């Protein structure tokens, strides 16, 4: 009986891990704006509490902070993979206030978006 209970707990843990790994893939598709708890509830068809606890358990971040992380990561990827205008990149990840975008980006990466792009370009030149 204990073995069956243990197997159930392991399977439940694996299922949660797989489910959590599925969340970021879907969130990356939703980064054209800030993601809210209501957005997640509608998209994943789970309660906000379940989603909050799962994200918090795996990342240590709230839904808002995790959403911000994904937006900033996408912005950073776009800065190094394209020549797109920084303000256009900000809009593409859901920021319409460019000052807010610059502040948030600097909070995450400790440099401005422009400095990030220039540093990466400089690194690529040294590497080639």
N, C-alpha and C positions, 0 to 999 in steps of 0.2 A: 504494500500500500504506500509506503514511504517512497519507494522507487517510482511509482506512477506519479505521485505528487511532485517529486523532483523533476521528472521528465516533463511534466506539464509546465513547471516553472521555467525550465530551460527553453522549451518551445515558445513560451510566452515572451521570454526575454529576446530570443532570436527574432521573433515576429516584430517586436517593437523596434529592434535595431534595423531590420530591413525596412520597416515602415518609415523610420526616421531618415534613412538614407534616400528614400523616395521623395521626401519633403523638399530638400534643397533643389533637386532637379526641377521640380514644379515651380518653386519660388523663383528660380532664375528666369523662368518664362514670364513671370508676373512683375518684373522689375521696371516696368514703364511708369511706375508710381510707387509711393510708399505703401507698403502692405499693412493692412490692419487686421485685427483679430477677426472682425466680421468677414473680411475677404477670405481668410484662411478657413473659417467655418463653412462658408459657402463652397469653396473650392474643394476641400477635402471631405466635407460631409461628416465632420467630427465636432464635438463641442469645443468651445474656446478653452475651457479648463484642461481638457485632454491634450490639446495641441500645445498649450502653454507649458504644461508639466513635461511633455515629451521634449520639446525644444529646450527648455530649461535644464532638464536632466542630461541631455546629450551635449549641450554647448555651454551651459552656465549663463546663458544670455536670455533676456526677455524676448518676446516676439518682436517688439520694437527695435531692440538692439541688434537682433539677428537680421531683421529686415534691413537695417542700416548697413550692417556688415556686407550683406549681399549686394546692396546698391553700390557701396564704395568699391567693392571688389570688381564689379562689372565696369564701373567708371575707370578704375585703374587699368583694367584689361584693354578698354577702348583707347585710353591715353597712349598706351604703348603699341597698340596694333593698328592704329589709324592716324590720319592727319586731320581728323574731324575737329572742328572748333570746340574749345573747352565748354563754352556755354551750350552748344548743341549736345554735347555728351551729358552735361548736367540735366538738360531737359529729357534726354532719352532714358535716364534712370530715375525720373520723377521729380526733379527739382525745378521749380519755376522761379525761385528766389536764388540768384547766383551767389549772393553773399553767404547765404545759408549753406549752399553746396560747398563753397570754398572753405568755410569754417569746419564743416563736418569732415571734409576730405583731410584737412590739416590735422584734425583731431585723431583720425585713424592712422595717417601715414607720416605725420610730423613734418610734412612739407606741403606746399601748395600744389595744385594739379599741374601748373606750368613747371614748377621745379621738379616734380616727379617725372614728367615727360622728358625734360631736358637731361635729367640724371640718367634715365634709361637710354636715351639716344647716345649720350656720352659713353655709357658702358658698352653699348653695341659697337660703337666705333673702335673702342680699345680692343674689343674681342675679335674684330675682323682683321 
